[in-house]
Amino acid sequence: MKVAIYGRPFNDQAVIPYIQQVFDNLSQHKAEIYVHQQLHDYLSGKIVNVKYHVLQDHGFIKKSIDVFFTLGGDGTLLDMVALIRDTGIPIIGINFGRLGFLASVNKNDIAAAIYAVVNKQFTIDSRELLEVTTDEKVFGDDNFALNDITFHKRDDAAMITIHASLNGEFLNSYWGDGIIISTSTGSTAYSLSCGGPIIFPASNSIAVTPISPHNLNVRPIVLPDNSALTFEVECRSANYLVSCDSRTAIIDKTMKFHISKANFRLNLIRLNNESYLSTLRNKLMWGLDARNY
C-alpha cells in the first residue's frame, strides 16, 4: 500500500511522539510512505528510523497513492481538497487539533486506525463539494469547497449587501456581515456557529446561512444540492472577503459569483467502529447531562 501523509507545521512539540507513532505503525505494516514537502521540511531531524519519500506532483498522486493521511485538525484535512482534487483517493484524518468533525481519529487510537486502514476495515463516506465561478476566476482551478463558500465584510468595514438568486429567480437581499453557503459536511462548521442547521451527509442539500443579518426575519434556508445560486455582492467600503474553505480572496468591487455542486466528490474513510451519529454525539456531547461536568 502506498500511503501519503500531509500536515502543517506544529507549534506544539508534544505531537512529535504521535507523529513518530504514525510512521512507525505504517512501517510495521510495510506501507510505502510519501510525505508532502511542507511536512517533510518540518519533520527534518524530528523523527527517526523511518524511511519515506517526498511526495511528488498531482500527476504522481493521482496514479500512485492509495490512501491519504492528514495530521492535524479539520483545517488540515480541508487543505487536502485542493491537493487531491478529483482523484477519488480516500482520506483519513488523525486529529491533533480540537473538535475534529472531519479528522475524527483520536491521537490515542493511531495504531488501531492504521491497522484498520491497512486491512481495509472501513467504508467510504462520499461527500459533495461546492464550486464557485466568476468571470475573473478568483480562485483559479482551486474553486471548490468541501465545507463552505463564504462572503464576509472586512473587520473594520460597514455591512455588505448580497443579492441572491436561485435558479435564475430572485431569492433575497441580505444586509449584514456576510453569508455562508455550506455543504452538508460544512453544516457542522462555520454555518453551525451562525445558527445554521445540521444536515446529514446523505440529505443532498446545501444551506444558506446569514452572518449577523441586519433584518431579524432573515433565517437560514436549506436548498436542494442541484440548485444554481448566484450572488452579487455590494460593499460601501473598499473591499470584502470571499473564502473557499481555507482559501480567501480580497475583492475590491461589486462582482457576481455563481455557486453550484461540483462534478466530483471527496472520499472520507469511515472506520467500522464509528458512524456519523457517533461523531455528532461525541463532538457535541449529546446525551450527556452537562450538570455533571
C-alpha contacts under 8 A as a table, 3 or more apart, distances in Angstrom:
res1	aa1	res2	aa2	distance
1	M	30	K	7.72
1	M	31	A	5.08
1	M	32	E	6.11
1	M	66	D	6.37
1	M	67	V	7.98
1	M	118	V	7.43
2	K	31	A	5.89
2	K	32	E	4.70
2	K	33	I	6.09
2	K	34	Y	7.44
2	K	64	S	7.02
2	K	65	I	5.25
2	K	66	D	5.36
2	K	67	V	6.87
3	V	31	A	6.51
3	V	32	E	6.01
3	V	33	I	5.03
3	V	34	Y	6.06
3	V	65	I	5.97
3	V	66	D	5.97
3	V	67	V	5.07
3	V	68	F	5.87
3	V	69	F	7.30
4	A	33	I	5.87
4	A	34	Y	4.51
4	A	35	V	5.62
4	A	36	H	7.30
4	A	55	L	7.21
4	A	65	I	6.52
4	A	66	D	7.94
4	A	67	V	6.39
4	A	68	F	4.81
4	A	69	F	6.15
5	I	33	I	7.48
5	I	34	Y	6.25
5	I	35	V	4.90
5	I	36	H	6.24
5	I	68	F	5.83
5	I	69	F	4.76
5	I	70	T	5.74
5	I	71	L	7.40
6	Y	35	V	6.32
6	Y	36	H	5.33
6	Y	38	Q	7.87
6	Y	39	L	6.27
6	Y	68	F	7.52
6	Y	69	F	6.33
6	Y	70	T	4.85
6	Y	71	L	6.29
6	Y	76	T	7.91
6	Y	80	M	7.70
7	G	36	H	7.58
7	G	38	Q	7.32
7	G	39	L	5.39
7	G	70	T	5.72
7	G	71	L	4.90
7	G	72	G	6.27
7	G	76	T	6.34
8	R	38	Q	6.76
8	R	39	L	6.06
8	R	71	L	7.65
8	R	72	G	7.24
8	R	76	T	6.76
9	P	38	Q	7.47
9	P	39	L	6.48
9	P	42	Y	5.71
10	F	13	Q	6.86
10	F	15	V	7.72
12	D	15	V	6.31
13	Q	16	I	5.66
14	A	17	P	6.85
15	V	18	Y	5.34
15	V	19	I	6.33
15	V	96	F	7.25
16	I	19	I	5.02
16	I	20	Q	6.12
16	I	46	K	7.17
16	I	47	I	7.45
17	P	20	Q	4.95
17	P	21	Q	6.19
18	Y	21	Q	4.90
18	Y	22	V	6.37
18	Y	107	K	6.77
18	Y	110	I	7.98
19	I	22	V	5.07
19	I	23	F	6.51
19	I	47	I	7.87
19	I	71	L	7.78
20	Q	23	F	5.27
20	Q	24	D	6.05
20	Q	47	I	5.78
20	Q	48	V	7.62
21	Q	24	D	4.94
21	Q	25	N	5.91
21	Q	110	I	7.49
21	Q	111	A	7.77
22	V	25	N	5.34
22	V	26	L	6.19
22	V	110	I	6.61
22	V	111	A	7.51
22	V	114	I	7.84
23	F	26	L	5.21
23	F	27	S	6.07
23	F	50	V	6.69
24	D	27	S	5.11
24	D	28	Q	6.17
24	D	50	V	6.95
25	N	28	Q	5.06
25	N	29	H	6.47
25	N	111	A	6.34
25	N	114	I	6.97
26	L	29	H	5.21
26	L	30	K	6.40
26	L	31	A	5.41
26	L	32	E	7.99
26	L	33	I	7.60
26	L	114	I	6.88
27	S	30	K	4.83
27	S	31	A	5.60
27	S	32	E	7.51
27	S	33	I	7.86
27	S	50	V	7.35
28	Q	31	A	7.60
29	H	115	Y	7.85
29	H	118	V	7.25
32	E	52	Y	7.05
33	I	51	K	7.52
33	I	52	Y	4.92
33	I	53	H	6.26
34	Y	52	Y	5.61
34	Y	53	H	4.66
34	Y	54	V	5.44
34	Y	55	L	5.11
35	V	39	L	6.58
35	V	40	H	6.01
35	V	52	Y	6.92
35	V	53	H	6.17
35	V	54	V	4.93
35	V	55	L	5.15
36	H	39	L	5.49
36	H	40	H	6.11
36	H	54	V	5.98
36	H	55	L	4.93
36	H	56	Q	7.81
37	Q	40	H	4.91
37	Q	41	D	6.14
37	Q	54	V	6.03
37	Q	55	L	6.45
38	Q	41	D	5.34
38	Q	42	Y	6.49
39	L	42	Y	5.07
39	L	43	L	6.08
40	H	43	L	5.19
40	H	44	S	6.21
40	H	54	V	6.96
41	D	44	S	5.55
43	L	46	K	5.06
43	L	47	I	6.42
44	S	47	I	7.28
45	G	48	V	7.31
47	I	50	V	7.36
55	L	61	I	7.74
56	Q	60	F	5.98
56	Q	61	I	7.02
57	D	60	F	5.47
57	D	61	I	6.45
58	H	61	I	4.98
58	H	62	K	6.17
58	H	83	L	7.08
58	H	84	I	7.05
59	G	62	K	5.26
59	G	63	K	6.38
60	F	63	K	5.25
60	F	64	S	5.79
60	F	65	I	7.64
61	I	64	S	5.48
61	I	65	I	5.27
61	I	84	I	7.28
62	K	65	I	6.54
62	K	84	I	7.44
62	K	87	T	5.45
62	K	89	I	7.68
65	I	68	F	7.41
65	I	89	I	7.22
66	D	89	I	6.26
66	D	90	P	7.39
67	V	89	I	5.94
67	V	90	P	5.37
67	V	91	I	6.07
67	V	92	I	7.85
68	F	89	I	6.95
68	F	90	P	6.27
68	F	91	I	4.73
68	F	92	I	6.40
69	F	91	I	5.89
69	F	92	I	5.12
69	F	93	G	5.68
69	F	94	I	7.23
70	T	76	T	6.66
70	T	77	L	5.89
70	T	80	M	7.99
70	T	91	I	7.46
70	T	92	I	6.41
70	T	93	G	4.62
70	T	94	I	6.05
70	T	103	A	7.67
71	L	76	T	7.08
71	L	77	L	7.99
71	L	93	G	6.18
71	L	94	I	5.17
71	L	95	N	6.44
71	L	96	F	6.56
72	G	75	G	7.63
72	G	76	T	5.61
72	G	77	L	7.55
72	G	93	G	7.28
72	G	94	I	6.28
72	G	95	N	5.13
72	G	96	F	4.44
72	G	97	G	5.50
72	G	103	A	7.43
73	G	76	T	5.44
73	G	77	L	6.74
73	G	93	G	7.49
73	G	94	I	7.42
73	G	95	N	5.07
73	G	96	F	5.72
73	G	97	G	4.35
73	G	98	R	6.79
73	G	99	L	7.67
73	G	100	G	5.69
73	G	102	L	7.81
73	G	103	A	5.73
74	D	77	L	5.10
74	D	78	L	6.20
74	D	93	G	7.80
74	D	95	N	7.68
74	D	97	G	7.65
74	D	100	G	5.52
74	D	101	F	6.75
74	D	102	L	5.44
74	D	103	A	5.38
75	G	78	L	4.99
75	G	79	D	6.38
75	G	246	S	7.08
76	T	79	D	5.19
76	T	80	M	6.94
77	L	80	M	5.26
77	L	81	V	7.31
77	L	93	G	6.46
77	L	102	L	7.20
77	L	103	A	6.74
78	L	81	V	5.52
78	L	82	A	7.92
78	L	146	L	7.00
78	L	147	N	7.87
78	L	245	D	6.83
78	L	246	S	7.03
79	D	82	A	6.17
79	D	83	L	7.08
79	D	246	S	6.96
80	M	83	L	4.92
80	M	84	I	6.11
81	V	84	I	5.65
81	V	85	R	5.54
81	V	145	A	7.48
81	V	146	L	7.16
81	V	266	L	7.59
82	A	85	R	5.38
82	A	142	D	5.81
82	A	144	F	7.79
84	I	87	T	5.82
84	I	88	G	7.70
84	I	89	I	7.15
85	R	88	G	7.72
85	R	266	L	7.91
86	D	264	F	5.85
86	D	265	R	7.02
86	D	266	L	7.44
88	G	265	R	7.26
88	G	266	L	6.30
88	G	267	N	6.11
89	I	266	L	7.89
89	I	267	N	6.62
90	P	124	I	7.33
90	P	266	L	7.46
90	P	267	N	4.75
90	P	268	L	5.44
90	P	269	I	5.97
91	I	267	N	6.32
91	I	268	L	4.94
91	I	269	I	5.68
92	I	103	A	6.71
92	I	104	S	7.93
92	I	105	V	7.83
92	I	268	L	6.12
92	I	269	I	5.27
92	I	270	R	7.79
93	G	102	L	6.75
93	G	103	A	3.89
93	G	104	S	6.15
93	G	105	V	6.22
94	I	103	A	5.39
94	I	104	S	6.39
94	I	105	V	4.67
94	I	106	N	6.19
94	I	107	K	6.21
94	I	110	I	7.39
95	N	98	R	7.45
95	N	100	G	6.08
95	N	103	A	5.04
95	N	104	S	6.03
95	N	105	V	5.61
95	N	106	N	5.50
95	N	107	K	6.07
96	F	106	N	7.62
96	F	107	K	6.50
97	G	100	G	6.70
99	L	283	K	6.34
100	G	103	A	4.94
100	G	104	S	5.47
100	G	283	K	7.62
101	F	104	S	5.73
101	F	188	T	7.67
101	F	279	T	6.83
101	F	280	L	7.82
101	F	283	K	7.15
104	S	279	T	7.53
105	V	109	D	6.54
105	V	110	I	7.15
105	V	113	A	7.13
106	N	109	D	5.34
106	N	110	I	6.97
107	K	110	I	5.52
109	D	112	A	5.53
109	D	113	A	6.13
110	I	113	A	5.19
110	I	114	I	6.15
111	A	114	I	5.33
111	A	115	Y	6.17
112	A	115	Y	5.12
112	A	116	A	6.20
113	A	116	A	5.12
113	A	117	V	6.23
113	A	271	L	7.42
114	I	117	V	5.07
114	I	118	V	6.05
115	Y	118	V	5.32
115	Y	119	N	6.10
116	A	119	N	5.21
116	A	120	K	5.86
116	A	121	Q	4.74
116	A	122	F	6.71
116	A	271	L	7.11
117	V	120	K	4.92
117	V	121	Q	6.01
117	V	122	F	6.63
117	V	271	L	7.86
118	V	121	Q	7.78
121	Q	271	L	6.65
121	Q	272	N	6.35
122	F	269	I	6.45
122	F	270	R	5.58
122	F	271	L	4.43
122	F	272	N	5.17
123	T	269	I	6.08
123	T	270	R	5.24
123	T	271	L	6.43
123	T	272	N	6.90
124	I	267	N	5.97
124	I	268	L	5.78
124	I	269	I	5.04
124	I	270	R	5.92
125	D	267	N	5.70
125	D	268	L	4.98
125	D	269	I	6.07
125	D	270	R	6.12
126	S	265	R	6.17
126	S	266	L	5.69
126	S	267	N	4.54
126	S	268	L	6.15
127	R	146	L	7.63
127	R	185	T	7.03
127	R	201	P	6.76
127	R	265	R	5.41
127	R	266	L	5.17
127	R	267	N	6.30
127	R	268	L	7.34
128	E	146	L	6.85
128	E	183	T	6.95
128	E	184	S	7.83
128	E	185	T	7.80
128	E	261	K	7.20
128	E	262	A	7.21
128	E	264	F	7.22
128	E	265	R	4.94
128	E	266	L	6.62
129	L	144	F	6.48
129	L	145	A	5.44
129	L	146	L	4.65
129	L	147	N	7.39
129	L	183	T	6.61
129	L	261	K	5.99
129	L	262	A	5.34
129	L	264	F	7.25
129	L	265	R	6.15
129	L	266	L	7.39
130	L	144	F	5.38
130	L	145	A	5.18
130	L	146	L	6.56
130	L	148	D	7.29
130	L	149	I	7.64
130	L	182	S	7.93
130	L	183	T	6.91
130	L	259	I	6.78
130	L	260	S	5.73
130	L	261	K	4.55
130	L	262	A	5.00
131	E	143	N	5.71
131	E	144	F	4.26
131	E	145	A	6.46
131	E	259	I	5.58
131	E	260	S	5.49
131	E	261	K	5.83
131	E	262	A	4.99
132	V	143	N	5.54
132	V	144	F	6.29
132	V	149	I	7.76
132	V	257	F	6.53
132	V	258	H	5.53
132	V	259	I	4.52
132	V	260	S	6.78
133	T	137	K	6.34
133	T	138	V	7.77
133	T	143	N	6.93
133	T	257	F	5.92
133	T	258	H	5.20
133	T	259	I	6.57
134	T	137	K	5.16
134	T	138	V	6.61
134	T	255	M	7.94
134	T	256	K	6.49
134	T	257	F	5.21
134	T	258	H	6.46
137	K	140	G	5.01
137	K	141	D	7.96
138	V	143	N	7.85
138	V	249	A	7.16
139	F	142	D	5.46
139	F	143	N	5.02
139	F	249	A	7.67
140	G	143	N	6.18
143	N	244	C	6.84
144	F	244	C	6.56
144	F	262	A	6.91
145	A	148	D	5.70
145	A	149	I	6.58
145	A	244	C	5.45
145	A	245	D	5.32
146	L	183	T	6.83
146	L	185	T	6.82
146	L	186	G	6.86
146	L	245	D	6.81
146	L	266	L	7.75
147	N	182	S	5.79
147	N	183	T	5.68
147	N	184	S	7.73
147	N	185	T	5.66
147	N	186	G	3.72
147	N	187	S	7.41
147	N	189	A	7.25
147	N	245	D	5.91
148	D	180	I	6.59
148	D	181	I	5.48
148	D	182	S	4.09
148	D	183	T	6.09
148	D	186	G	5.68
148	D	244	C	6.35
148	D	245	D	5.61
149	I	180	I	6.03
149	I	181	I	5.25
149	I	182	S	6.41
149	I	242	V	7.26
149	I	243	S	5.55
149	I	244	C	4.69
149	I	245	D	6.27
150	T	178	G	7.33
150	T	179	I	5.83
150	T	180	I	4.52
150	T	181	I	6.17
150	T	241	L	7.95
150	T	242	V	5.54
150	T	243	S	5.10
150	T	244	C	6.73
151	F	178	G	5.16
151	F	179	I	5.37
151	F	180	I	6.59
151	F	240	Y	7.47
151	F	241	L	5.75
151	F	242	V	4.54
151	F	243	S	6.59
152	H	160	I	7.67
152	H	177	D	5.73
152	H	178	G	4.27
152	H	179	I	6.67
152	H	240	Y	6.08
152	H	241	L	5.10
152	H	242	V	6.34
153	K	157	A	6.18
153	K	158	A	7.21
153	K	159	M	6.29
153	K	160	I	6.11
153	K	177	D	5.49
153	K	178	G	6.21
153	K	235	C	7.91
153	K	239	N	7.59
153	K	240	Y	4.76
153	K	241	L	6.02
154	R	157	A	5.12
154	R	158	A	7.99
154	R	239	N	7.13
154	R	240	Y	5.44
154	R	241	L	6.58
157	A	237	S	5.86
158	A	235	C	7.76
158	A	236	R	6.70
158	A	237	S	6.37
159	M	175	W	6.59
159	M	176	G	4.94
159	M	177	D	5.20
159	M	178	G	7.68
159	M	235	C	7.31
159	M	236	R	7.74
160	I	175	W	5.89
160	I	176	G	5.77
160	I	177	D	6.18
160	I	178	G	6.62
160	I	233	V	7.16
160	I	234	E	5.92
160	I	235	C	4.85
160	I	236	R	6.94
160	I	240	Y	7.94
161	T	173	S	6.77
161	T	174	Y	5.60
161	T	175	W	4.65
161	T	176	G	6.79
161	T	178	G	7.88
161	T	233	V	5.88
161	T	234	E	5.08
161	T	235	C	6.42
162	I	173	S	5.53
162	I	174	Y	5.00
162	I	175	W	6.57
162	I	178	G	7.60
162	I	179	I	7.95
162	I	231	F	6.29
162	I	232	E	5.61
162	I	233	V	4.50
162	I	234	E	6.23
163	H	170	F	7.93
163	H	171	L	7.82
163	H	172	N	6.10
163	H	173	S	4.33
163	H	174	Y	6.36
163	H	231	F	5.55
163	H	232	E	5.11
163	H	233	V	6.48
164	A	170	F	6.27
164	A	171	L	5.39
164	A	172	N	5.39
164	A	173	S	6.04
164	A	174	Y	7.74
164	A	229	L	7.05
164	A	230	T	5.68
164	A	231	F	4.61
164	A	232	E	6.64
165	S	168	G	5.75
165	S	169	E	5.21
165	S	170	F	4.23
165	S	171	L	4.76
165	S	172	N	7.06
165	S	229	L	5.71
165	S	230	T	5.09
165	S	231	F	6.55
166	L	169	E	5.19
166	L	170	F	6.26
166	L	171	L	5.82
166	L	227	S	6.74
166	L	228	A	5.91
166	L	229	L	4.87
166	L	230	T	6.68
167	N	227	S	6.23
167	N	228	A	4.92
167	N	229	L	6.20
168	G	228	A	7.69
168	G	229	L	7.78
168	G	230	T	7.77
174	Y	178	G	7.73
174	Y	179	I	7.77
174	Y	210	P	7.26
174	Y	213	P	6.83
174	Y	214	H	7.88
174	Y	218	V	7.86
175	W	178	G	7.52
175	W	213	P	5.76
175	W	214	H	5.42
175	W	215	N	7.14
176	G	210	P	7.57
176	G	211	I	6.45
176	G	212	S	5.55
176	G	213	P	4.27
176	G	214	H	5.01
177	D	210	P	7.95
177	D	211	I	5.39
177	D	212	S	5.61
177	D	213	P	6.67
178	G	210	P	6.14
178	G	211	I	4.96
178	G	212	S	7.29
178	G	213	P	7.63
179	I	208	V	7.01
179	I	209	T	5.71
179	I	210	P	4.33
179	I	211	I	5.24
180	I	190	Y	7.78
180	I	191	S	6.33
180	I	207	A	7.78
180	I	208	V	5.67
180	I	209	T	5.03
180	I	210	P	6.22
180	I	211	I	7.19
181	I	191	S	7.98
181	I	206	I	7.04
181	I	207	A	5.72
181	I	208	V	4.64
181	I	209	T	6.48
182	S	185	T	7.56
182	S	186	G	5.17
182	S	187	S	5.93
182	S	191	S	6.79
182	S	206	I	5.67
182	S	207	A	5.26
182	S	208	V	6.56
182	S	209	T	7.92
183	T	186	G	5.01
183	T	187	S	6.18
183	T	205	S	6.91
183	T	206	I	4.76
183	T	207	A	6.58
184	S	187	S	5.05
184	S	188	T	7.82
184	S	198	I	7.37
184	S	199	I	4.95
184	S	200	F	6.03
184	S	201	P	5.12
184	S	203	S	7.42
184	S	204	N	7.57
184	S	205	S	6.33
184	S	206	I	5.92
184	S	207	A	7.53
185	T	188	T	6.65
185	T	189	A	7.95
185	T	199	I	7.55
185	T	200	F	7.75
185	T	201	P	6.12
186	G	189	A	5.07
186	G	190	Y	7.18
186	G	191	S	6.93
187	S	190	Y	7.33
187	S	191	S	5.47
187	S	192	L	5.76
187	S	196	G	6.86
187	S	197	P	6.43
187	S	198	I	5.22
187	S	199	I	5.93
187	S	207	A	7.27
188	T	191	S	6.62
188	T	192	L	5.13
188	T	193	S	7.99
188	T	198	I	5.93
188	T	199	I	7.90
189	A	192	L	5.51
189	A	193	S	6.85
190	Y	193	S	5.27
190	Y	194	C	6.54
191	S	194	C	5.18
191	S	195	G	6.53
191	S	196	G	4.97
191	S	197	P	7.59
191	S	209	T	6.16
192	L	195	G	5.23
192	L	196	G	4.65
192	L	197	P	6.27
192	L	198	I	6.84
193	S	196	G	7.11
194	C	209	T	7.13
194	C	210	P	7.42
194	C	211	I	6.18
194	C	212	S	7.76
195	G	209	T	7.50
195	G	220	P	7.55
196	G	207	A	7.37
196	G	208	V	7.94
196	G	209	T	5.72
196	G	220	P	5.79
197	P	207	A	7.62
197	P	220	P	7.63
199	I	203	S	6.72
199	I	205	S	7.42
200	F	203	S	5.49
201	P	204	N	6.99
204	N	224	P	6.28
204	N	225	D	5.31
205	S	222	V	6.50
205	S	223	L	5.56
205	S	224	P	4.63
205	S	225	D	4.54
206	I	222	V	5.76
206	I	223	L	5.37
206	I	224	P	6.29
206	I	225	D	5.52
207	A	220	P	6.82
207	A	221	I	5.70
207	A	222	V	4.45
207	A	223	L	6.12
208	V	220	P	5.53
208	V	221	I	5.34
208	V	222	V	6.47
208	V	223	L	7.80
209	T	219	R	6.99
209	T	220	P	4.36
209	T	221	I	6.69
210	P	213	P	5.85
210	P	218	V	7.45
210	P	219	R	6.92
210	P	220	P	6.37
213	P	216	L	6.55
213	P	218	V	6.75
215	N	218	V	5.83
216	L	219	R	7.80
223	L	227	S	6.89
224	P	227	S	5.70
225	D	260	S	7.62
225	D	261	K	6.33
226	N	260	S	6.99
226	N	261	K	6.42
227	S	260	S	6.33
227	S	261	K	7.70
228	A	258	H	7.26
228	A	259	I	6.19
228	A	260	S	5.10
229	L	258	H	5.75
229	L	259	I	5.09
229	L	260	S	6.31
230	T	256	K	6.78
230	T	257	F	5.60
230	T	258	H	4.53
230	T	259	I	6.24
231	F	256	K	5.58
231	F	257	F	5.15
231	F	258	H	6.54
232	E	254	T	6.88
232	E	255	M	5.64
232	E	256	K	4.39
232	E	257	F	6.40
233	V	254	T	5.53
233	V	255	M	5.89
233	V	256	K	6.74
234	E	253	K	7.45
234	E	254	T	5.09
234	E	255	M	7.61
235	C	238	A	7.15
235	C	239	N	6.53
235	C	240	Y	6.89
235	C	253	K	7.49
235	C	254	T	7.03
237	S	240	Y	7.85
238	A	252	D	5.87
238	A	253	K	7.70
239	N	250	I	6.58
239	N	251	I	5.38
239	N	252	D	4.12
239	N	253	K	6.54
240	Y	250	I	5.81
240	Y	251	I	5.42
240	Y	252	D	6.59
241	L	248	T	6.74
241	L	249	A	5.80
241	L	250	I	4.77
241	L	251	I	6.04
242	V	248	T	5.75
242	V	249	A	5.46
242	V	250	I	6.58
242	V	251	I	7.24
243	S	246	S	6.71
243	S	247	R	5.48
243	S	248	T	4.14
243	S	249	A	6.26
244	C	247	R	5.15
244	C	248	T	6.31
245	D	248	T	7.87
262	A	265	R	7.48
270	R	274	E	6.70
270	R	275	S	7.09
271	L	274	E	5.66
271	L	275	S	7.88
272	N	275	S	7.71
274	E	278	S	6.14
274	E	279	T	7.12
275	S	278	S	5.14
275	S	279	T	6.27
276	Y	279	T	5.13
276	Y	280	L	6.29
277	L	280	L	5.05
277	L	281	R	6.17
278	S	281	R	5.10
278	S	282	N	6.06
279	T	282	N	5.18
279	T	283	K	5.95
280	L	283	K	5.35
280	L	284	L	5.74
280	L	285	M	7.71
280	L	286	W	7.43
281	R	284	L	5.45
281	R	285	M	5.28
281	R	286	W	4.63
281	R	287	G	7.03
282	N	285	M	5.14
282	N	286	W	6.91
283	K	286	W	7.98
285	M	288	L	5.84
289	D	292	N	5.89
289	D	293	Y	7.75
290	A	293	Y	5.44
